[in-house]
Amino acid sequence: MNELQSFIENSPWRQELEPVTETPIATGDSLEPAQIVEKLLNSQAAAVLQRSASEWNQSEWNDLILHLNLVKNPHSILSHSSKVLGPESTHFLINHHSTSEKKETKSKLESMFTTLGSQHLNESLEAIFEELFMNATLDAPSEARKLGLIFDPTDFEVKFIFSFNDHRVFLGCSDPFGSLSLKKAIGRMSEVYTKGAGLAINRGEGGAGLGCTILFEHALSLIMLCQKAQQTFVGCLLPRGMSYRQRSRMKKSIVCFEVEGD
C-alpha cells in the first residue's frame, strides 16, 4: 500500500476514486509548513497532501479530488481555469496587460473579496494578490529574459482567477512565460523556513522563494505548475466560513511540478 492508498483508506468515498496517476504523491499527518516544503524538496513527489479532520468530510475529500485532478490532468486546469473549484463555483477571470493596470485589477478583485464577508480572509486574499502580481509581472518576465525568451515587455497578458463556493476560495494567476524554476523556488522556500526571511534575503535566496513562502503561509493549499517557456500557474486555496483560529489550525498541502507536453 503506497502513501496515497493509506491516506484514503478510511474514506467512505474511496471506492469512487479511480486510479489517478503513477506520479508519486506524498502525504502527511501533522506536518508544519517547513516540514512540508522539506518533504517535497527531498522527494520525487508532485504533491504533499494532508487533511485536518481525524475523519474524512466532504470538503476535505473535494480538496483531495482537486489536488489529484491537478496531478492527473494539469493541462485541463491550465486551459480551463474555471475548473479549479468545479462547475458549482462562482468564477471570475480578469485579464491584465500592463503593470499600470494594477490599481484597476486590484480594485476589481477587492470588490469581489468583500462579498465573502470575512475580514481576515479578505486580508489574506489581498496579501496573496500582491505576491501573485509581483511574481507574474516582475519576477516572471525577468526570469524569461534570462532564459532568452522574446516578448514585448509592454504588452503581455496575465490572468487572475478568483473562484469560490460555500466552503473554499481560490485565488490564482497565470502568466505566459513558464519561467519559474519550481525546484529553485522550493529550495529557496526551505532557506526562508530554516534561516529566516532576513538571512535568506541577505544570502541572495529571497525572490520567488520568499514570495512563495508568504503565499503558503496564507493558504490552505499552495499550487504551482510550470510549463516551460509557455505558462506558469500559481494559486492558493483557502477555507471559507471559518474563524481565524479554526483556519489557522488546518493542515496545509502543496502541489508543485513541471508540466510536460502541450
Contacts in CASP RR format, 6 or more apart in sequence:
PFRMAT RR
TARGET T0000
AUTHOR 0000-0000-0000
METHOD contacts of the structure
MODEL  1
MNELQSFIENSPWRQELEPVTETPIATGDSLEPAQIVEKLLNSQAAAVLQ
RSASEWNQSEWNDLILHLNLVKNPHSILSHSSKVLGPESTHFLINHHSTS
EKKETKSKLESMFTTLGSQHLNESLEAIFEELFMNATLDAPSEARKLGLI
FDPTDFEVKFIFSFNDHRVFLGCSDPFGSLSLKKAIGRMSEVYTKGAGLA
INRGEGGAGLGCTILFEHALSLIMLCQKAQQTFVGCLLPRGMSYRQRSRM
KKSIVCFEVEGD
1 9 0 8 1.000
2 24 0 8 1.000
3 24 0 8 1.000
3 25 0 8 1.000
3 26 0 8 1.000
3 27 0 8 1.000
3 28 0 8 1.000
4 20 0 8 1.000
4 25 0 8 1.000
4 27 0 8 1.000
4 49 0 8 1.000
6 27 0 8 1.000
7 27 0 8 1.000
7 28 0 8 1.000
7 49 0 8 1.000
7 51 0 8 1.000
8 14 0 8 1.000
8 17 0 8 1.000
8 56 0 8 1.000
8 64 0 8 1.000
10 55 0 8 1.000
10 56 0 8 1.000
11 17 0 8 1.000
11 56 0 8 1.000
11 61 0 8 1.000
12 56 0 8 1.000
13 56 0 8 1.000
13 61 0 8 1.000
17 65 0 8 1.000
17 68 0 8 1.000
20 68 0 8 1.000
20 71 0 8 1.000
20 72 0 8 1.000
21 46 0 8 1.000
21 68 0 8 1.000
21 71 0 8 1.000
21 72 0 8 1.000
23 45 0 8 1.000
23 46 0 8 1.000
23 71 0 8 1.000
23 257 0 8 1.000
24 43 0 8 1.000
24 44 0 8 1.000
24 45 0 8 1.000
24 46 0 8 1.000
25 45 0 8 1.000
25 46 0 8 1.000
25 47 0 8 1.000
25 48 0 8 1.000
25 49 0 8 1.000
25 68 0 8 1.000
25 71 0 8 1.000
26 39 0 8 1.000
26 40 0 8 1.000
26 43 0 8 1.000
26 45 0 8 1.000
26 47 0 8 1.000
26 48 0 8 1.000
26 49 0 8 1.000
27 48 0 8 1.000
27 49 0 8 1.000
27 50 0 8 1.000
28 36 0 8 1.000
28 39 0 8 1.000
28 48 0 8 1.000
28 49 0 8 1.000
28 50 0 8 1.000
28 251 0 8 1.000
29 50 0 8 1.000
29 251 0 8 1.000
30 50 0 8 1.000
30 251 0 8 1.000
31 39 0 8 1.000
31 48 0 8 1.000
31 50 0 8 1.000
31 251 0 8 1.000
31 252 0 8 1.000
33 193 0 8 1.000
33 213 0 8 1.000
33 216 0 8 1.000
33 217 0 8 1.000
33 252 0 8 1.000
34 190 0 8 1.000
34 193 0 8 1.000
34 194 0 8 1.000
36 48 0 8 1.000
36 50 0 8 1.000
36 252 0 8 1.000
36 253 0 8 1.000
36 254 0 8 1.000
37 186 0 8 1.000
37 187 0 8 1.000
37 189 0 8 1.000
37 190 0 8 1.000
37 193 0 8 1.000
37 216 0 8 1.000
37 254 0 8 1.000
38 190 0 8 1.000
38 193 0 8 1.000
39 45 0 8 1.000
39 48 0 8 1.000
40 47 0 8 1.000
40 48 0 8 1.000
40 186 0 8 1.000
40 254 0 8 1.000
40 256 0 8 1.000
41 186 0 8 1.000
41 187 0 8 1.000
41 190 0 8 1.000
46 71 0 8 1.000
46 255 0 8 1.000
46 256 0 8 1.000
46 257 0 8 1.000
47 67 0 8 1.000
47 70 0 8 1.000
47 71 0 8 1.000
47 253 0 8 1.000
47 254 0 8 1.000
47 255 0 8 1.000
47 256 0 8 1.000
47 257 0 8 1.000
48 253 0 8 1.000
48 254 0 8 1.000
49 64 0 8 1.000
49 67 0 8 1.000
49 253 0 8 1.000
50 251 0 8 1.000
50 252 0 8 1.000
50 253 0 8 1.000
51 60 0 8 1.000
51 63 0 8 1.000
51 64 0 8 1.000
51 251 0 8 1.000
52 60 0 8 1.000
52 249 0 8 1.000
52 250 0 8 1.000
52 251 0 8 1.000
53 60 0 8 1.000
59 167 0 8 1.000
59 168 0 8 1.000
59 239 0 8 1.000
62 167 0 8 1.000
62 168 0 8 1.000
63 168 0 8 1.000
63 220 0 8 1.000
63 221 0 8 1.000
63 237 0 8 1.000
63 253 0 8 1.000
66 84 0 8 1.000
66 85 0 8 1.000
66 237 0 8 1.000
67 221 0 8 1.000
67 253 0 8 1.000
67 255 0 8 1.000
69 76 0 8 1.000
69 77 0 8 1.000
69 83 0 8 1.000
70 77 0 8 1.000
70 223 0 8 1.000
70 225 0 8 1.000
70 255 0 8 1.000
71 255 0 8 1.000
71 257 0 8 1.000
74 225 0 8 1.000
74 257 0 8 1.000
74 259 0 8 1.000
75 259 0 8 1.000
75 261 0 8 1.000
75 262 0 8 1.000
76 83 0 8 1.000
77 83 0 8 1.000
77 84 0 8 1.000
77 225 0 8 1.000
77 233 0 8 1.000
78 174 0 8 1.000
78 225 0 8 1.000
78 227 0 8 1.000
78 231 0 8 1.000
78 233 0 8 1.000
78 259 0 8 1.000
81 91 0 8 1.000
81 93 0 8 1.000
81 159 0 8 1.000
81 161 0 8 1.000
81 172 0 8 1.000
81 174 0 8 1.000
81 233 0 8 1.000
82 89 0 8 1.000
82 91 0 8 1.000
82 93 0 8 1.000
82 161 0 8 1.000
82 163 0 8 1.000
84 161 0 8 1.000
84 163 0 8 1.000
84 170 0 8 1.000
85 91 0 8 1.000
85 163 0 8 1.000
85 164 0 8 1.000
85 165 0 8 1.000
85 168 0 8 1.000
85 170 0 8 1.000
86 163 0 8 1.000
86 165 0 8 1.000
88 165 0 8 1.000
89 163 0 8 1.000
89 164 0 8 1.000
89 165 0 8 1.000
89 170 0 8 1.000
90 163 0 8 1.000
90 164 0 8 1.000
90 165 0 8 1.000
91 161 0 8 1.000
91 162 0 8 1.000
91 163 0 8 1.000
92 112 0 8 1.000
92 161 0 8 1.000
92 162 0 8 1.000
92 163 0 8 1.000
93 159 0 8 1.000
93 160 0 8 1.000
93 161 0 8 1.000
93 162 0 8 1.000
94 105 0 8 1.000
94 108 0 8 1.000
94 109 0 8 1.000
94 159 0 8 1.000
94 160 0 8 1.000
94 162 0 8 1.000
95 157 0 8 1.000
95 158 0 8 1.000
95 159 0 8 1.000
96 102 0 8 1.000
96 105 0 8 1.000
96 137 0 8 1.000
96 157 0 8 1.000
96 158 0 8 1.000
96 159 0 8 1.000
96 160 0 8 1.000
97 155 0 8 1.000
97 156 0 8 1.000
97 157 0 8 1.000
97 158 0 8 1.000
98 154 0 8 1.000
98 155 0 8 1.000
99 137 0 8 1.000
99 138 0 8 1.000
102 133 0 8 1.000
102 137 0 8 1.000
105 133 0 8 1.000
105 160 0 8 1.000
106 126 0 8 1.000
106 129 0 8 1.000
106 133 0 8 1.000
109 125 0 8 1.000
109 129 0 8 1.000
109 160 0 8 1.000
109 162 0 8 1.000
109 171 0 8 1.000
110 122 0 8 1.000
110 126 0 8 1.000
112 162 0 8 1.000
113 121 0 8 1.000
113 122 0 8 1.000
113 125 0 8 1.000
113 126 0 8 1.000
114 122 0 8 1.000
116 122 0 8 1.000
116 164 0 8 1.000
116 169 0 8 1.000
116 240 0 8 1.000
118 240 0 8 1.000
118 241 0 8 1.000
120 244 0 8 1.000
120 247 0 8 1.000
121 169 0 8 1.000
121 238 0 8 1.000
121 240 0 8 1.000
121 241 0 8 1.000
121 247 0 8 1.000
124 218 0 8 1.000
124 219 0 8 1.000
124 238 0 8 1.000
125 169 0 8 1.000
125 171 0 8 1.000
125 238 0 8 1.000
127 214 0 8 1.000
127 218 0 8 1.000
128 171 0 8 1.000
128 172 0 8 1.000
128 215 0 8 1.000
128 218 0 8 1.000
128 219 0 8 1.000
128 235 0 8 1.000
128 236 0 8 1.000
129 160 0 8 1.000
129 171 0 8 1.000
131 211 0 8 1.000
131 212 0 8 1.000
131 214 0 8 1.000
131 215 0 8 1.000
132 160 0 8 1.000
132 171 0 8 1.000
132 172 0 8 1.000
132 173 0 8 1.000
132 215 0 8 1.000
132 234 0 8 1.000
132 235 0 8 1.000
133 173 0 8 1.000
134 211 0 8 1.000
135 173 0 8 1.000
135 175 0 8 1.000
135 180 0 8 1.000
135 208 0 8 1.000
135 211 0 8 1.000
135 212 0 8 1.000
135 234 0 8 1.000
136 158 0 8 1.000
136 173 0 8 1.000
136 174 0 8 1.000
136 175 0 8 1.000
136 232 0 8 1.000
136 234 0 8 1.000
137 158 0 8 1.000
137 175 0 8 1.000
139 180 0 8 1.000
139 207 0 8 1.000
139 208 0 8 1.000
140 175 0 8 1.000
140 177 0 8 1.000
140 178 0 8 1.000
140 179 0 8 1.000
140 180 0 8 1.000
140 232 0 8 1.000
141 151 0 8 1.000
141 153 0 8 1.000
141 156 0 8 1.000
141 177 0 8 1.000
141 179 0 8 1.000
143 177 0 8 1.000
143 179 0 8 1.000
143 180 0 8 1.000
143 181 0 8 1.000
144 151 0 8 1.000
144 177 0 8 1.000
144 178 0 8 1.000
144 179 0 8 1.000
146 179 0 8 1.000
147 179 0 8 1.000
147 229 0 8 1.000
149 177 0 8 1.000
149 179 0 8 1.000
149 229 0 8 1.000
151 176 0 8 1.000
151 177 0 8 1.000
156 175 0 8 1.000
156 176 0 8 1.000
156 177 0 8 1.000
157 176 0 8 1.000
158 173 0 8 1.000
158 174 0 8 1.000
158 175 0 8 1.000
158 176 0 8 1.000
159 173 0 8 1.000
159 174 0 8 1.000
160 171 0 8 1.000
160 172 0 8 1.000
160 173 0 8 1.000
161 170 0 8 1.000
161 171 0 8 1.000
161 172 0 8 1.000
161 173 0 8 1.000
161 174 0 8 1.000
161 235 0 8 1.000
162 169 0 8 1.000
162 170 0 8 1.000
162 171 0 8 1.000
162 172 0 8 1.000
163 169 0 8 1.000
163 170 0 8 1.000
164 170 0 8 1.000
164 240 0 8 1.000
165 240 0 8 1.000
166 240 0 8 1.000
167 239 0 8 1.000
167 240 0 8 1.000
167 241 0 8 1.000
168 220 0 8 1.000
168 237 0 8 1.000
168 238 0 8 1.000
168 239 0 8 1.000
168 240 0 8 1.000
169 237 0 8 1.000
169 238 0 8 1.000
169 239 0 8 1.000
169 240 0 8 1.000
170 235 0 8 1.000
170 236 0 8 1.000
170 237 0 8 1.000
170 238 0 8 1.000
171 235 0 8 1.000
171 236 0 8 1.000
171 238 0 8 1.000
172 223 0 8 1.000
172 233 0 8 1.000
172 234 0 8 1.000
172 235 0 8 1.000
172 236 0 8 1.000
173 233 0 8 1.000
173 234 0 8 1.000
173 235 0 8 1.000
174 231 0 8 1.000
174 232 0 8 1.000
174 233 0 8 1.000
175 231 0 8 1.000
175 232 0 8 1.000
176 230 0 8 1.000
176 231 0 8 1.000
177 229 0 8 1.000
177 231 0 8 1.000
177 232 0 8 1.000
178 226 0 8 1.000
178 227 0 8 1.000
178 228 0 8 1.000
178 229 0 8 1.000
178 230 0 8 1.000
178 231 0 8 1.000
178 232 0 8 1.000
179 226 0 8 1.000
179 229 0 8 1.000
179 232 0 8 1.000
180 208 0 8 1.000
180 224 0 8 1.000
180 226 0 8 1.000
180 232 0 8 1.000
180 234 0 8 1.000
181 226 0 8 1.000
182 224 0 8 1.000
182 226 0 8 1.000
182 256 0 8 1.000
182 257 0 8 1.000
182 258 0 8 1.000
184 208 0 8 1.000
185 208 0 8 1.000
185 209 0 8 1.000
185 212 0 8 1.000
185 224 0 8 1.000
185 256 0 8 1.000
186 212 0 8 1.000
186 256 0 8 1.000
187 209 0 8 1.000
188 200 0 8 1.000
188 205 0 8 1.000
188 206 0 8 1.000
188 207 0 8 1.000
188 208 0 8 1.000
188 209 0 8 1.000
188 210 0 8 1.000
188 212 0 8 1.000
189 209 0 8 1.000
189 212 0 8 1.000
189 213 0 8 1.000
189 216 0 8 1.000
191 200 0 8 1.000
191 203 0 8 1.000
191 205 0 8 1.000
191 206 0 8 1.000
191 209 0 8 1.000
192 200 0 8 1.000
192 205 0 8 1.000
192 206 0 8 1.000
192 209 0 8 1.000
192 210 0 8 1.000
192 213 0 8 1.000
193 213 0 8 1.000
195 203 0 8 1.000
195 205 0 8 1.000
197 206 0 8 1.000
197 210 0 8 1.000
197 213 0 8 1.000
200 206 0 8 1.000
200 209 0 8 1.000
200 210 0 8 1.000
201 207 0 8 1.000
201 210 0 8 1.000
212 222 0 8 1.000
212 224 0 8 1.000
212 234 0 8 1.000
215 222 0 8 1.000
215 234 0 8 1.000
215 235 0 8 1.000
215 236 0 8 1.000
216 222 0 8 1.000
216 252 0 8 1.000
216 254 0 8 1.000
218 236 0 8 1.000
218 238 0 8 1.000
219 235 0 8 1.000
219 236 0 8 1.000
219 237 0 8 1.000
219 238 0 8 1.000
219 252 0 8 1.000
220 236 0 8 1.000
220 237 0 8 1.000
220 238 0 8 1.000
220 239 0 8 1.000
220 247 0 8 1.000
220 250 0 8 1.000
220 252 0 8 1.000
220 253 0 8 1.000
221 236 0 8 1.000
221 237 0 8 1.000
221 252 0 8 1.000
221 253 0 8 1.000
221 254 0 8 1.000
221 255 0 8 1.000
222 234 0 8 1.000
222 235 0 8 1.000
222 236 0 8 1.000
222 252 0 8 1.000
222 253 0 8 1.000
222 254 0 8 1.000
222 255 0 8 1.000
222 256 0 8 1.000
223 233 0 8 1.000
223 234 0 8 1.000
223 235 0 8 1.000
223 236 0 8 1.000
223 237 0 8 1.000
223 254 0 8 1.000
223 255 0 8 1.000
223 256 0 8 1.000
224 232 0 8 1.000
224 233 0 8 1.000
224 234 0 8 1.000
224 235 0 8 1.000
224 254 0 8 1.000
224 255 0 8 1.000
224 256 0 8 1.000
225 232 0 8 1.000
225 233 0 8 1.000
225 234 0 8 1.000
225 255 0 8 1.000
225 256 0 8 1.000
225 257 0 8 1.000
225 258 0 8 1.000
225 259 0 8 1.000
226 232 0 8 1.000
226 233 0 8 1.000
226 258 0 8 1.000
226 259 0 8 1.000
227 258 0 8 1.000
227 259 0 8 1.000
227 260 0 8 1.000
227 261 0 8 1.000
228 258 0 8 1.000
231 259 0 8 1.000
238 247 0 8 1.000
239 246 0 8 1.000
239 247 0 8 1.000
239 250 0 8 1.000
242 250 0 8 1.000
END
